[in-house]
Amino acid sequence: MSSQAHSDAQLTIVERALSAAGAAFISAVIVNPLDVAKTRLQAQAAGVPYHDVYQIHPSFQTNTVLNNIKCTTPAYKGTIDVLYKVTRQEGFTRLWRGTNASLALAMPSVGIYMPCYDIFRNFMEEYTTQNSPDLTPYVPLVAGSLARSLACISCYPVELARTRMQAFRVTQGAKPPGVWKTLLGVINPDKGTSILQNLHRYRFWWTGLGAQLSRDVPYSAICWSTLEPIRKKLLGFVGEEANATTVLGANFSAGFIAGTLASAATCPLDVAKTRRQIEKDPERALKMTTRTTLLEIWRDGGLRGLFTGIAPRVGRAGPSVGIVVSFYEVVKYALNDRHSTSS
């Protein structure tokens, strides 16, 4: 078993989950404005109109119908332009639109993701070291993919709500819908329908799950397979003299580099995920696939369309991964130190 696995052995699943939840809380609050910018740019590319009086409306549909709509508000021209216009037209606090959904998503999601990654990685490293040493370098890739898939499926409806909350513009002074009202707007239950029919509608809360997994699984695979060797090399420089500061620095640096590379590589899949999640036509939403969505994006905007919002996505992901991983590992380091002292 690796030294890292040994250092994690004393931690309970609750301690791991709390460490991850704390990291997710800090990250979600800090990077939310960039998340809003990325989603607005991608939604605009999908055809969302930004009229001065625009409100969220159930009849909204993407694609060719919206291509003919003339907007009275100039289009967003880039990340800084989004941040400026959202602040001026909707209010400064709208830069944190969807933060409650981000927190509702990030804390349980990362609380599942990070501990499961640790557990999967430690188990796989122990097994491959004893039986197939040649496969050990691939452990972070597999462990990250499995852990992310589990977290993604468990918390997906909140992810859907967050994307919709961030994508649509609400005029200044109007009260935007929260997570629950946004989710109810997805299924739009009719009081006259039967309970069975309404339950059937709840499947729309998982609309675009395939696109989410198509983005998150390769993202996690790239991220962890990049992060682990960088982290081990940086920590190797300090050896046994590691302390909280060096653990923080090594993990933040490795996380920042890995998050930046993974987010850039998977940007087209993120654009497809956003487009599928903001689709309001139920029939079309059920027929859309990641492949057809990517082809549609390519047809409408070419290579530039596939990388819409890459600047805020990369600007968000690098610091976010760095914050989450470094905070998580520092808290684990402190808990391990406390366990060692008390034993």
Buried (B, 14 or more C-beta within 10 A) or exposed (E): BBEBBEBBEBBEEEBBBBBBBBBBBBBBBEBBBBBBBBBBBBBBBBBBBBEEEBEBEEEBBBBEEBEEEEBEBEEBEEBEBBBEBBBEBBBEEBBBBBBBBBBBBBBBBBBBBBBBBBBBBBBBBBBBBEEEEEBBEBBBBBBBBBBBBBBBBEBBBBBBBBBBBBBBBBBEEEEBBBBEEBBEBBBEBEEEEEEEEEEEBEEBBEBBBBBBBBBBBBBBBBBBBBBBBBBBEBBEEBEEEBEEEBBBBBBBBBBBBBBBBBBBBBBBBBBBBBBBBBBBBBEEBEEBEBEEBBEBBEEBBEEEBBBBBBBBBBBBBBBBBBBBBBBBBBBBBEBBEEBEEEE
